[in-house]
Amino acid sequence: MTAPEQSDVASLVETDRVHRRVYTDPEIFVLEMERIFGRAWILVGHDSQVPEPGDWIRTSIGLRDVVAIRGADGAIRVLYNRCPHRGMTVCVPAKGSGRRLVCPYHGWAFDTAGKLLGVPQPAGYEGGVDAGDARRSMAAVARVDSYRGFVFASLAADGPTLVDYLGDISDTLDNFCDRAPEGEVEAVGLPLRQTFEGNWKLHMENSVDTVHPGFVHRSSVEAAQGHISESGAAEDADQAIQMFNANGFTLNQWDSTDIHGYDGGHVYMDGFYRGGIIDPDRKDPVFQEYKSRMAAAYGEERTNRIFARETFNNLIYPNLSFNTRFQQLRVIRPVSVDRTDIHSYVFRLKGAPEEMFHTAVKFVSTANSPASPVLADDLAVFEQLQLGLNSEGSEWIDLSRRSGREEAFGNRGIRDKATSELPMRTMLGAWRRYMAAA
C-alpha cells in the first residue's frame, strides 16, 4: 500500500457506514497486521498453561508466530518463534517443556529467555559464536503483561499500559476470575479449532449482533421450541435445548437487555439466558453447593455482587471474546483477508464443584465446537458475507441501526438497546483510529 493510500484509509469508516474494502482488500489486511496487531495488547495465553519454568505454548500475534514461555526466574516471556540462524520455527508442537529450546533444523539451543546457549560445531564459525550477541538470540516481543492470570503482549515498545488499555472492560475479566471460590481460573486442555473463509472482523461483529439469531439459527430454535412444547417447561430441558431456545427471542425481548461500548473498541452485552441449568440463579443441588462455597470464600454480600454482574460475549479489541458465566474464551486469529481461525478455550473455576466445569464444557460444545449447529450456521454466513462483499453492488455497508440513541455509561463508555449496531460502530471507530495513526 502506498503512502497516499495509507493516509486516506480513515475515509473508509464513517459514522454510520463502512466501505467494503475494509473486509476485502488484501493491502488493508497487511496494514491491519502492522497498525492494529502490531500495536494493541493481544492475548497470548493464560499463566496456568505454563505453570512451571520451561513450560511453553505456541501462539500468535496477528501473523507473527510466537512462544509464551515461563523462564527460570518465573517470569513469562514472549519470543518470536524463529531461529536466528536460518529462520527455522524453533517450537513446532502446540506446547512443550524443557530447560532449553532447541531448533529442530541445525540444533541451535536457547535458554528460557531466548539467549543462545550453544551451537553444533562452533569451531566452524570464524572467531567462534558469541552467545552474548543479541543477534544470536531468539528475539523477544517488546512488552508482556498479565491481568488476573491472562497474559497479553504488545509488539510496540511504547503505548498505553495493559491496565489503561483494558479500561473498564477489565471488570468483566475480574468477574471471570471472581466466580471461582479461590479467585483463580485454570485453562484446561488445548483449544477447539475452526477455520472459516472470511474476514476476522465478521466474527467479532457477529458475536454482539442480536438481530441475526432469529434468522440465522432458525432451524435449531424451532427444534428447541418443539422439544420444549412436547417435554414441558424449559427448566426441565437439556442445556443445549435451553441455549438454542434463547436464540429465538423476539427483537423486543432482545431490547430488554443493553449493549455497551468503550473508546478502546471493547464491547459487551448483558446476559440473557434464563431458566434451567443456564439460569444465573439456578436452584439445583450442584449450584447451591457452588453458592455455599462462594459465600464461604467471599461472604454473602460480595457473592451476590459477583453473581449480579452478568454479561455475555465480552469483546476485548481487537480479537478476544469471552463469557464469564460459562468460563469460555475465544481468540479470533486472522490468517488472511478472507481466512480466519477460531480457537476456543474452556476454564475450570478453582474451588468450585467439578460439575460446574462440565456445564462449561457443554456450553463450548453446544456453542463453539465443530458439532455445534449454532457455529455451523455462523460460519456459513461469514463465508457468504465474504462472497457478497466481493461481488457487485453498493460500495458501502450500512451500520445506522439506532445510531444517535446511545447514552453515556461509566468511564468513556456508551450503551443502548441490544438491537443497536453500536458494537460495530465502536469497533470500527477503534479500527479507524489505529489505521489512521502515524
Backbone hydrogen bonds in HBPLUS format (Angstrom, degrees):
<---DONOR---> <-ACCEPTOR-->    atom                        ^
c    i                          cat <-CA-CA->   ^        H-A-AA   ^      H-
h    n   atom  resd res      DA  || num        DHA   H-A  angle D-A-AA Bond
n    s   type  num  typ     dist DA aas  dist angle  dist       angle   num
A0006-GLN N   A0002-THR O   3.08 MM   4  6.42 150.4  2.17 150.0 159.0     1
A0006-GLN N   A0003-ALA O   3.07 MM   3  5.03 117.0  2.49  96.5 112.1     2
A0007-SER N   A0003-ALA O   3.05 MM   4  6.35 160.1  2.09 158.4 162.7     3
A0008-ASP N   A0004-PRO O   3.20 MM   4  6.34 129.0  2.47 135.8 148.6     4
A0008-ASP N   A0005-GLU O   3.14 MM   3  5.05 135.3  2.35  93.4 106.0     5
A0009-VAL N   A0006-GLN O   3.23 MM   3  5.29 165.4  2.25 106.6 111.0     6
A0011-SER N   A0008-ASP O   3.08 MM   3  5.79 152.9  2.15 119.0 125.9     7
A0012-LEU N   A0009-VAL O   3.05 MM   3  5.71 167.1  2.07 120.8 124.7     8
A0013-VAL N   A0010-ALA O   3.29 MM   3  6.00 172.6  2.30 119.6 121.8     9
A0019-HIS N   A0012-LEU O   2.79 MM   7  5.07 164.9  1.81 159.1 161.2    10
A0014-GLU N   A0017-ARG O   2.88 MM   3  5.28 164.4  1.90 161.8 165.1    11
A0399-LEU N   A0016-ASP O   2.73 MM 383  4.90 154.1  1.80 155.0 146.0    12
A0018-VAL N   A0397-ILE O   3.06 MM 379  5.26 150.3  2.15 139.1 148.3    13
A0397-ILE N   A0018-VAL O   2.78 MM 379  5.26 160.9  1.81 150.7 157.3    14
A0022-VAL N   A0019-HIS O   3.09 MM   3  5.96 161.5  2.12 124.4 128.7    15
A0020-ARG N   A0395-GLU O   2.95 MM 375  5.78 165.4  1.97 159.3 159.8    16
A0023-TYR N   A0020-ARG O   2.96 MM   3  5.65 158.7  2.01 119.0 125.0    17
A0025-ASP N   A0021-ARG O   3.02 MM   4  4.97 164.9  2.04 136.0 134.7    18
A0028-ILE N   A0025-ASP O   3.10 MM   3  5.32 124.2  2.43 102.6 116.3    19
A0029-PHE N   A0025-ASP O   3.09 MM   4  6.46 154.2  2.16 151.0 158.8    20
A0030-VAL N   A0026-PRO O   3.07 MM   4  6.39 153.5  2.14 145.0 151.0    21
A0031-LEU N   A0027-GLU O   3.12 MM   4  6.39 154.0  2.19 140.4 147.3    22
A0032-GLU N   A0028-ILE O   2.84 MM   4  6.18 144.7  1.97 148.2 158.7    23
A0033-MET N   A0029-PHE O   3.09 MM   4  6.45 153.3  2.17 150.0 155.9    24
A0034-GLU N   A0030-VAL O   3.27 MM   4  6.61 141.3  2.43 139.3 149.3    25
A0034-GLU N   A0031-LEU O   3.17 MM   3  5.07 125.2  2.48  92.0 105.9    26
A0035-ARG N   A0031-LEU O   2.76 MM   4  5.91 172.9  1.77 159.7 161.7    27
A0036-ILE N   A0032-GLU O   2.84 MM   4  5.13 155.2  1.90 134.7 141.1    28
A0037-PHE N   A0032-GLU O   3.11 MM   5  6.52 153.5  2.18 152.0 159.7    29
A0039-ARG N   A0036-ILE O   3.09 MM   3  5.35 164.6  2.12 109.9 114.5    30
A0040-ALA N   A0036-ILE O   2.86 MM   4  5.75 177.1  1.86 168.4 169.4    31
A0042-ILE N   A0153-ALA O   2.89 MM 111  5.42 173.6  1.90 151.9 151.9    32
A0153-ALA N   A0042-ILE O   2.90 MM 111  5.42 153.4  1.98 141.7 148.0    33
A0044-VAL N   A0151-VAL O   2.82 MM 107  5.80 171.6  1.83 155.0 157.7    34
A0151-VAL N   A0045-GLY O   2.80 MM 106  5.27 155.2  1.86 143.1 149.3    35
A0049-GLN N   A0046-HIS O   2.85 MM   3  5.60 163.1  1.88 125.1 130.8    36
A0047-ASP N   A0149-GLY O   2.87 MM 102  5.32 162.5  1.90 153.8 159.7    37
A0050-VAL N   A0047-ASP O   3.21 MM   3  5.48 153.7  2.28 105.0 112.4    38
A0055-ASP N   A0052-GLU O   2.97 MM   3  5.60 162.3  2.00 143.0 145.3    39
A0054-GLY N   A0070-ARG O   2.78 MM  16  5.58 176.8  1.78 157.2 156.3    40
A0098-GLY N   A0054-GLY O   3.13 MM  44  4.79 140.6  2.30 103.7 114.8    41
A0070-ARG N   A0055-ASP O   3.03 MM  15  5.76 162.6  2.06 165.5 171.0    42
A0056-TRP N   A0096-GLY O   2.91 MM  40  5.43 159.0  1.95 152.1 148.4    43
A0096-GLY N   A0056-TRP O   3.05 MM  40  5.43 154.9  2.12 145.2 145.0    44
A0057-ILE N   A0068-ALA O   2.99 MM  11  5.46 149.5  2.08 146.3 155.9    45
A0068-ALA N   A0057-ILE O   2.99 MM  11  5.46 156.0  2.05 158.1 163.1    46
A0058-ARG N   A0094-ALA O   2.89 MM  36  5.11 169.6  1.90 138.2 137.6    47
A0059-THR N   A0066-VAL O   2.89 MM   7  5.42 171.9  1.90 151.6 154.4    48
A0066-VAL N   A0059-THR O   3.01 MM   7  5.42 170.1  2.02 134.1 136.3    49
A0061-ILE N   A0064-ARG O   2.92 MM   3  5.11 153.2  2.00 142.6 151.5    50
A0064-ARG N   A0061-ILE O   2.96 MM   3  5.11 157.6  2.01 129.7 127.8    51
A0081-ASN N   A0065-ASP O   2.90 MM  16  5.52 172.6  1.90 137.3 138.2    52
A0067-VAL N   A0079-LEU O   2.77 MM  12  5.19 151.5  1.85 150.2 159.8    53
A0079-LEU N   A0067-VAL O   2.84 MM  12  5.19 158.3  1.89 151.4 153.6    54
A0069-ILE N   A0077-ARG O   2.87 MM   8  5.44 160.0  1.91 155.7 162.4    55
A0077-ARG N   A0069-ILE O   2.85 MM   8  5.44 163.4  1.88 159.2 158.9    56
A0071-GLY N   A0075-ALA O   2.71 MM   4  5.40 171.4  1.71 166.3 163.8    57
A0074-GLY N   A0071-GLY O   2.94 MM   3  5.18 162.2  1.97 112.9 116.7    58
A0141-VAL N   A0078-VAL O   2.84 MM  63  5.63 175.1  1.84 160.2 161.0    59
A0080-TYR N   A0139-ALA O   2.86 MM  59  5.64 161.9  1.89 156.5 162.7    60
A0082-ARG N   A0080-TYR O   2.81 MM   2  5.59 137.2  1.99 107.0  93.5    61
A0083-CYS N   A0088-MET O   2.79 MM   5  5.22 158.6  1.83 149.9 157.5    62
A0087-GLY N   A0083-CYS O   3.00 MM   4  4.85 135.5  2.20 138.1 147.3    63
A0101-LEU N   A0110-PHE O   2.83 MM   9  5.08 162.1  1.86 146.6 152.7    64
A0110-PHE N   A0101-LEU O   2.79 MM   9  5.08 150.9  1.88 145.3 155.2    65
A0103-CYS N   A0108-TRP O   2.83 MM   5  5.30 166.6  1.85 161.3 162.5    66
A0107-GLY N   A0103-CYS O   3.01 MM   4  4.92 137.4  2.20 137.5 144.3    67
A0109-ALA N   A0118-GLY O   3.05 MM   9  5.50 170.4  2.06 167.2 167.9    68
A0117-LEU N   A0109-ALA O   2.73 MM   8  5.41 177.2  1.74 144.8 144.1    69
A0111-ASP N   A0115-LYS O   2.82 MM   4  5.40 155.3  1.88 149.0 154.4    70
A0114-GLY N   A0111-ASP O   2.88 MM   3  5.25 162.9  1.91 117.3 121.3    71
A0138-MET N   A0114-GLY O   2.83 MM  24  4.72 160.8  1.87 143.8 145.0    72
A0124-GLY N   A0121-GLN O   2.95 MM   3  5.62 160.6  1.99 119.8 126.1    73
A0125-TYR N   A0122-PRO O   3.12 MM   3  5.74 169.6  2.13 118.1 121.1    74
A0128-GLY N   A0125-TYR O   2.72 MM   3  4.99 159.0  1.76 139.6 137.0    75
A0133-ASP N   A0130-ASP O   3.06 MM   3  5.50 164.6  2.08 114.2 119.1    76
A0136-ARG N   A0133-ASP O   2.81 MM   3  5.50 160.8  1.85 122.3 128.8    77
A0137-SER N   A0134-ALA O   3.10 MM   3  5.24 165.9  2.12 109.0 113.0    78
A0143-ARG N   A0154-SER O   3.09 MM  11  5.20 155.5  2.15 161.2 161.2    79
A0154-SER N   A0143-ARG O   2.94 MM  11  5.20 158.3  1.99 140.1 144.2    80
A0145-ASP N   A0152-PHE O   3.00 MM   7  5.51 164.9  2.02 151.7 155.0    81
A0152-PHE N   A0145-ASP O   2.78 MM   7  5.51 169.1  1.79 168.2 172.1    82
A0147-TYR N   A0150-PHE O   2.88 MM   3  5.17 152.0  1.95 137.4 145.1    83
A0150-PHE N   A0147-TYR O   2.94 MM   3  5.17 164.7  1.96 120.1 120.5    84
A0165-TYR N   A0161-THR O   2.83 MM   4  6.02 154.1  1.90 150.2 158.4    85
A0166-LEU N   A0162-LEU O   2.91 MM   4  6.14 161.3  1.95 156.0 159.2    86
A0167-GLY N   A0163-VAL O   3.03 MM   4  6.15 163.1  2.06 148.2 153.3    87
A0169-ILE N   A0166-LEU O   3.28 MM   3  5.66 140.5  2.44 141.1 134.4    88
A0170-SER N   A0167-GLY O   3.18 MM   3  6.00 164.7  2.21 119.2 123.9    89
A0171-ASP N   A0168-ASP O   3.09 MM   3  5.85 165.6  2.11 119.9 123.5    90
A0172-THR N   A0169-ILE O   3.04 MM   3  5.71 143.9  2.17 115.6 123.2    91
A0173-LEU N   A0170-SER O   3.10 MM   3  5.09 120.4  2.47  95.8 110.6    92
A0174-ASP N   A0170-SER O   2.88 MM   4  6.20 155.3  1.94 152.9 160.5    93
A0175-ASN N   A0171-ASP O   2.94 MM   4  6.19 154.0  2.01 141.3 148.2    94
A0176-PHE N   A0172-THR O   2.96 MM   4  6.15 144.5  2.09 136.8 146.4    95
A0177-CYS N   A0173-LEU O   3.20 MM   4  6.51 154.7  2.27 147.6 151.7    96
A0178-ASP N   A0174-ASP O   2.72 MM   4  5.87 161.8  1.75 156.9 163.4    97
A0179-ARG N   A0175-ASN O   3.21 MM   4  6.09 134.9  2.43 138.9 144.7    98
A0180-ALA N   A0177-CYS O   2.99 MM   3  5.72 163.4  2.02 121.7 125.4    99
A0183-GLY N   A0180-ALA O   2.78 MM   3  4.89 160.1  1.82 112.3 119.1   100
A0182-GLU N   A0350-LYS O   3.09 MM 168  5.52 155.0  2.16 153.2 147.1   101
A0350-LYS N   A0184-GLU O   3.13 MM 166  5.79 157.0  2.19 154.9 160.6   102
A0186-GLU N   A0348-ARG O   2.94 MM 162  5.09 146.6  2.05 140.5 150.4   103
A0348-ARG N   A0186-GLU O   2.79 MM 162  5.09 159.4  1.83 143.7 148.6   104
A0188-VAL N   A0346-VAL O   3.13 MM 158  6.09 162.7  2.16 169.6 165.1   105
A0192-LEU N   A0344-SER O   2.90 MM 152  5.02 151.9  1.97 147.2 147.8   106
A0344-SER N   A0192-LEU O   2.86 MM 152  5.02 162.6  1.89 146.1 152.1   107
A0194-GLN N   A0342-ILE O   3.01 MM 148  5.16 155.5  2.07 143.2 150.9   108
A0342-ILE N   A0194-GLN O   2.76 MM 148  5.16 158.0  1.81 150.2 152.5   109
A0196-PHE N   A0340-THR O   2.93 MM 144  5.54 158.0  1.98 156.9 164.2   110
A0340-THR N   A0196-PHE O   2.97 MM 144  5.54 159.5  2.02 162.2 167.9   111
A0202-LEU N   A0199-ASN O   3.16 MM   3  5.76 149.6  2.26 115.4 123.1   112
A0205-GLU N   A0201-LYS O   2.99 MM   4  6.14 165.9  2.01 154.8 158.2   113
A0206-ASN N   A0202-LEU O   3.00 MM   4  6.06 157.7  2.05 143.6 150.2   114
A0207-SER N   A0203-HIS O   3.10 MM   4  6.22 143.1  2.24 147.1 155.3   115
A0208-VAL N   A0205-GLU O   3.29 MM   3  5.86 154.8  2.36 112.1 118.2   116
A0209-ASP N   A0206-ASN O   3.20 MM   3  4.97 160.0  2.25 112.8 108.6   117
A0215-PHE N   A0212-HIS O   2.96 MM   3  5.43 146.3  2.08 119.0 129.2   118
A0216-VAL N   A0212-HIS O   2.80 MM   4  5.70 163.4  1.82 167.4 170.3   119
A0217-HIS N   A0213-PRO O   2.94 MM   4  5.17 150.2  2.03 130.5 140.1   120
A0221-VAL N   A0217-HIS O   3.04 MM   4  6.21 155.2  2.10 154.8 162.7   121
A0222-GLU N   A0218-ARG O   2.86 MM   4  6.02 166.5  1.88 157.3 159.7   122
A0223-ALA N   A0219-SER O   3.07 MM   4  6.26 153.6  2.15 140.8 148.4   123
A0224-ALA N   A0220-SER O   2.95 MM   4  6.07 154.6  2.01 141.6 148.2   124
A0225-GLN N   A0221-VAL O   2.86 MM   4  6.11 163.5  1.89 155.4 159.9   125
A0226-GLY N   A0222-GLU O   2.96 MM   4  6.05 154.6  2.02 143.5 150.3   126
A0227-HIS N   A0223-ALA O   3.00 MM   4  6.19 150.8  2.09 141.4 149.3   127
A0228-ILE N   A0224-ALA O   2.95 MM   4  6.21 162.9  1.98 154.1 157.9   128
A0229-SER N   A0225-GLN O   3.01 MM   4  6.14 159.2  2.05 145.0 150.7   129
A0230-GLU N   A0226-GLY O   3.16 MM   4  6.27 140.0  2.33 137.4 147.1   130
A0231-SER N   A0227-HIS O   2.82 MM   4  5.96 152.2  1.90 150.9 159.4   131
A0232-GLY N   A0228-ILE O   2.83 MM   4  5.43 141.9  1.98 145.8 149.6   132
A0236-ASP N   A0233-ALA O   3.08 MM   3  5.70 153.9  2.15 114.6 121.5   133
A0237-ALA N   A0234-ALA O   2.94 MM   3  5.07 160.2  1.98 109.3 115.8   134
A0242-GLN N   A0238-ASP O   3.01 MM   4  6.36 158.1  2.06 156.9 163.4   135
A0243-MET N   A0239-GLN O   3.00 MM   4  6.30 155.0  2.06 151.0 157.8   136
A0244-PHE N   A0240-ALA O   2.90 MM   4  6.17 162.1  1.93 153.9 158.5   137
A0245-ASN N   A0241-ILE O   2.91 MM   4  6.04 160.5  1.95 148.8 154.6   138
A0246-ALA N   A0242-GLN O   3.17 MM   4  6.40 146.1  2.29 141.8 149.3   139
A0247-ASN N   A0244-PHE O   3.07 MM   3  5.50 138.7  2.25 107.4 118.2   140
A0248-GLY N   A0245-ASN O   2.92 MM   3  5.44 159.6  1.96 114.8 121.4   141
A0249-PHE N   A0246-ALA O   3.30 MM   3  5.84 150.8  2.39 121.4 119.5   142
A0253-GLN N   A0250-THR O   3.03 MM   3  5.07 119.5  2.41  95.2 110.5   143
A0254-TRP N   A0250-THR O   2.96 MM   4  6.38 156.3  2.02 152.3 158.9   144
A0255-ASP N   A0251-LEU O   3.00 MM   4  6.21 150.1  2.09 140.8 149.0   145
A0256-SER N   A0253-GLN O   3.04 MM   3  5.27 159.9  2.08 106.6 112.5   146
A0257-THR N   A0254-TRP O   3.03 MM   3  5.82 164.3  2.05 122.4 125.9   147
A0418-ALA N   A0257-THR O   3.11 MM 161  5.69 141.5  2.27 147.6 139.6   148
A0270-ASP N   A0258-ASP O   3.01 MM  12  5.68 165.0  2.03 166.1 163.2   149
A0259-ILE N   A0416-ASP O   2.87 MM 157  5.60 154.1  1.93 158.4 164.0   150
A0416-ASP N   A0259-ILE O   3.02 MM 157  5.60 147.6  2.13 151.9 161.7   151
A0260-HIS N   A0268-TYR O   2.76 MM   8  5.34 169.6  1.77 172.1 175.3   152
A0268-TYR N   A0260-HIS O   3.07 MM   8  5.34 151.9  2.15 134.3 140.1   153
A0261-GLY N   A0414-ILE O   2.86 MM 153  5.37 158.4  1.91 155.8 157.6   154
A0414-ILE N   A0261-GLY O   2.87 MM 153  5.37 154.4  1.94 153.3 160.4   155
A0262-TYR N   A0266-HIS O   2.86 MM   4  5.33 147.0  1.97 164.0 167.8   156
A0265-GLY N   A0262-TYR O   2.95 MM   3  5.68 165.2  1.97 128.1 131.0   157
A0267-VAL N   A0315-LEU O   3.07 MM  48  5.23 147.6  2.18 136.1 146.1   158
A0315-LEU N   A0267-VAL O   2.72 MM  48  5.23 174.9  1.72 170.3 171.0   159
A0269-MET N   A0312-PHE O   3.24 MM  43  5.35 161.6  2.27 162.2 163.1   160
A0312-PHE N   A0269-MET O   2.76 MM  43  5.35 150.7  1.84 158.0 156.5   161
A0271-GLY N   A0310-GLU O   3.14 MM  39  5.24 156.1  2.20 118.9 113.9   162
A0279-ASP N   A0276-GLY O   3.20 MM   3  5.52 165.5  2.22 111.2 114.9   163
A0288-GLN N   A0284-ASP O   3.10 MM   4  6.34 155.2  2.16 153.3 161.1   164
A0289-GLU N   A0285-PRO O   2.97 MM   4  6.17 152.8  2.04 147.8 154.2   165
A0290-TYR N   A0286-VAL O   2.96 MM   4  6.26 154.9  2.03 145.9 153.5   166
A0291-LYS N   A0287-PHE O   2.80 MM   4  6.07 159.7  1.84 151.0 155.8   167
A0292-SER N   A0288-GLN O   2.99 MM   4  6.20 151.7  2.08 141.2 148.7   168
A0293-ARG N   A0289-GLU O   3.03 MM   4  6.34 151.5  2.12 146.8 154.0   169
A0294-MET N   A0290-TYR O   2.94 MM   4  6.26 155.8  2.00 150.7 157.9   170
A0295-ALA N   A0291-LYS O   2.85 MM   4  6.08 161.8  1.89 151.2 155.9   171
A0296-ALA N   A0292-SER O   2.96 MM   4  6.12 149.7  2.06 140.3 148.5   172
A0297-ALA N   A0293-ARG O   3.03 MM   4  6.23 142.5  2.18 140.2 149.9   173
A0297-ALA N   A0294-MET O   3.07 MM   3  5.09 122.4  2.42  93.8 108.6   174
A0298-TYR N   A0294-MET O   2.78 MM   4  5.92 162.2  1.81 160.1 164.8   175
A0299-GLY N   A0295-ALA O   2.72 MM   4  4.43 141.9  1.87 120.0 130.1   176
A0303-THR N   A0299-GLY O   3.05 MM   4  6.10 158.8  2.10 151.7 158.5   177
A0304-ASN N   A0300-GLU O   2.97 MM   4  6.14 157.6  2.02 149.8 154.9   178
A0305-ARG N   A0301-GLU O   3.13 MM   4  6.46 149.6  2.23 142.8 151.2   179
A0306-ILE N   A0302-ARG O   2.90 MM   4  6.18 156.1  1.96 153.1 159.3   180
A0307-PHE N   A0303-THR O   3.02 MM   4  6.29 167.0  2.04 155.0 157.5   181
A0308-ALA N   A0304-ASN O   2.92 MM   4  5.99 140.3  2.08 139.0 150.1   182
A0309-ARG N   A0306-ILE O   3.28 MM   3  5.54 146.0  2.40 102.7 111.6   183
A0310-GLU N   A0308-ALA O   2.96 MM   2  5.60 123.2  2.29 110.3  93.9   184
A0314-ASN N   A0322-PHE O   2.93 MM   8  5.32 162.3  1.96 163.7 158.2   185
A0322-PHE N   A0314-ASN O   2.91 MM   8  5.32 151.6  1.99 142.2 151.5   186
A0316-ILE N   A0320-LEU O   2.90 MM   4  5.11 146.8  2.01 135.9 146.4   187
A0320-LEU N   A0316-ILE O   3.18 MM   4  5.11 153.3  2.26 151.9 155.1   188
A0332-ILE N   A0319-ASN O   2.90 MM  13  5.00 172.0  1.90 150.1 152.6   189
A0321-SER N   A0330-ARG O   2.93 MM   9  5.08 165.5  1.95 156.3 158.4   190
A0330-ARG N   A0321-SER O   2.61 MM   9  5.08 166.7  1.62 168.2 169.6   191
A0323-ASN N   A0328-GLN O   2.86 MM   5  5.30 161.2  1.89 150.1 154.6   192
A0328-GLN N   A0323-ASN O   3.30 MM   5  5.30 160.9  2.34 145.3 149.6   193
A0347-PHE N   A0327-GLN O   2.84 MM  20  5.08 151.4  1.92 152.4 156.1   194
A0329-LEU N   A0345-TYR O   3.01 MM  16  5.13 158.8  2.06 143.0 145.2   195
A0345-TYR N   A0329-LEU O   2.71 MM  16  5.13 167.8  1.72 160.6 165.0   196
A0331-VAL N   A0343-HIS O   2.86 MM  12  5.21 159.6  1.90 148.7 154.8   197
A0343-HIS N   A0331-VAL O   3.04 MM  12  5.21 165.0  2.06 147.4 152.2   198
A0333-ARG N   A0341-ASP O   2.80 MM   8  5.01 162.5  1.83 155.4 157.8   199
A0341-ASP N   A0333-ARG O   2.91 MM   8  5.01 176.6  1.91 150.4 150.0   200
A0335-VAL N   A0339-ARG O   2.99 MM   4  5.37 154.6  2.06 152.0 147.7   201
A0336-SER N   A0339-ARG O   3.08 MM   3  4.99 159.7  2.12 140.5 138.1   202
A0339-ARG N   A0336-SER O   3.33 MM   3  4.99 170.3  2.34 107.4 104.6   203
A0352-ALA N   A0349-LEU O   3.13 MM   3  5.54 166.6  2.15 132.8 133.6   204
A0356-MET N   A0353-PRO O   2.98 MM   3  5.70 153.4  2.05 119.4 126.3   205
A0357-PHE N   A0354-GLU O   2.97 MM   3  5.34 131.9  2.21 107.0 119.3   206
A0358-HIS N   A0354-GLU O   3.28 MM   4  6.76 147.6  2.39 142.5 151.7   207
A0359-THR N   A0355-GLU O   3.08 MM   4  6.42 148.6  2.18 144.0 151.3   208
A0360-ALA N   A0356-MET O   3.19 MM   4  6.49 150.4  2.28 138.0 145.6   209
A0361-VAL N   A0357-PHE O   2.90 MM   4  6.25 155.0  1.96 151.9 158.8   210
A0362-LYS N   A0358-HIS O   2.94 MM   4  6.18 154.8  2.01 145.2 152.1   211
A0363-PHE N   A0359-THR O   2.96 MM   4  6.25 148.4  2.06 142.7 151.4   212
A0364-VAL N   A0360-ALA O   3.05 MM   4  6.38 165.1  2.07 154.4 156.4   213
A0365-SER N   A0361-VAL O   2.89 MM   4  6.11 161.5  1.93 150.1 155.9   214
A0366-THR N   A0362-LYS O   2.88 MM   4  5.97 154.8  1.94 146.5 153.1   215
A0367-ALA N   A0363-PHE O   2.85 MM   4  5.93 160.3  1.89 156.2 161.5   216
A0368-ASN N   A0364-VAL O   2.76 MM   4  5.14 155.7  1.82 138.7 145.9   217
A0372-SER N   A0369-SER O   3.01 MM   3  5.20 165.6  2.03 112.8 117.1   218
A0376-ALA N   A0372-SER O   3.02 MM   4  6.11 158.2  2.07 144.8 151.7   219
A0377-ASP N   A0373-PRO O   3.08 MM   4  6.12 153.5  2.15 134.3 140.3   220
A0378-ASP N   A0374-VAL O   3.07 MM   4  6.42 163.0  2.10 149.4 153.8   221
A0379-LEU N   A0375-LEU O   2.81 MM   4  6.03 169.5  1.82 162.3 163.8   222
A0380-ALA N   A0376-ALA O   3.10 MM   4  6.21 156.3  2.16 143.5 149.8   223
A0381-VAL N   A0377-ASP O   3.01 MM   4  6.31 153.5  2.08 149.4 157.0   224
A0382-PHE N   A0378-ASP O   2.86 MM   4  6.19 159.5  1.90 155.6 161.2   225
A0383-GLU N   A0379-LEU O   3.11 MM   4  6.33 160.0  2.15 147.5 151.6   226
A0384-GLN N   A0380-ALA O   3.06 MM   4  6.31 154.2  2.13 144.2 151.4   227
A0385-LEU N   A0381-VAL O   2.72 MM   4  5.93 152.0  1.80 154.1 162.9   228
A0386-GLN N   A0382-PHE O   2.95 MM   4  6.22 156.1  2.01 146.4 152.1   229
A0387-LEU N   A0383-GLU O   3.09 MM   4  6.36 155.0  2.16 141.4 147.8   230
A0388-GLY N   A0384-GLN O   2.85 MM   4  6.06 159.7  1.89 147.4 153.4   231
A0389-LEU N   A0385-LEU O   2.81 MM   4  6.04 158.7  1.85 155.4 160.9   232
A0390-ASN N   A0386-GLN O   3.19 MM   4  6.33 135.6  2.39 137.1 147.5   233
A0390-ASN N   A0387-LEU O   3.20 MM   3  5.24 132.8  2.43  95.7 108.3   234
A0391-SER N   A0388-GLY O   3.08 MM   3  5.15 156.9  2.13 103.1 110.4   235
A0403-SER N   A0400-SER O   2.95 MM   3  5.11 157.5  2.00 136.3 129.7   236
A0421-GLU N   A0401-ARG O   3.21 MM  20  5.44 173.8  2.21 142.2 140.2   237
A0405-ARG N   A0402-ARG O   3.31 MM   3  5.69 159.4  2.36 131.2 129.9   238
A0407-GLU N   A0415-ARG O   2.99 MM   8  5.54 155.3  2.06 151.5 159.5   239
A0415-ARG N   A0407-GLU O   2.91 MM   8  5.54 144.0  2.04 149.2 160.8   240
A0409-PHE N   A0413-GLY O   2.73 MM   4  4.70 153.0  1.80 126.8 121.9   241
A0413-GLY N   A0409-PHE O   3.01 MM   4  4.70 120.7  2.38 142.9 156.5   242
A0420-SER N   A0417-LYS O   3.02 MM   3  5.77 164.1  2.04 126.5 129.8   243
A0425-ARG N   A0421-GLU O   3.17 MM   4  6.51 165.1  2.20 155.4 159.8   244
A0426-THR N   A0422-LEU O   2.82 MM   4  5.98 152.9  1.89 154.1 162.6   245
A0427-MET N   A0423-PRO O   2.93 MM   4  6.14 168.5  1.94 154.9 156.6   246
A0428-LEU N   A0424-MET O   2.97 MM   4  6.06 163.0  2.00 149.1 154.4   247
A0429-GLY N   A0425-ARG O   2.89 MM   4  5.91 135.9  2.09 135.1 146.6   248
A0430-ALA N   A0426-THR O   3.17 MM   4  6.54 152.1  2.25 145.4 151.5   249
A0431-TRP N   A0427-MET O   2.91 MM   4  6.22 155.5  1.97 144.1 151.9   250
A0432-ARG N   A0428-LEU O   2.90 MM   4  6.04 157.9  1.95 142.1 146.9   251
A0433-ARG N   A0429-GLY O   3.12 MM   4  6.42 156.4  2.18 143.9 149.6   252
A0434-TYR N   A0430-ALA O   2.98 MM   4  6.25 167.4  2.00 159.7 162.2   253
A0435-MET N   A0431-TRP O   2.91 MM   4  6.02 171.2  1.92 157.1 160.1   254
A0436-ALA N   A0432-ARG O   2.93 MM   4  5.90 143.4  2.07 144.8 153.0   255
A0437-ALA N   A0434-TYR O   3.29 MM   3  5.40 147.0  2.41  99.2 108.4   256
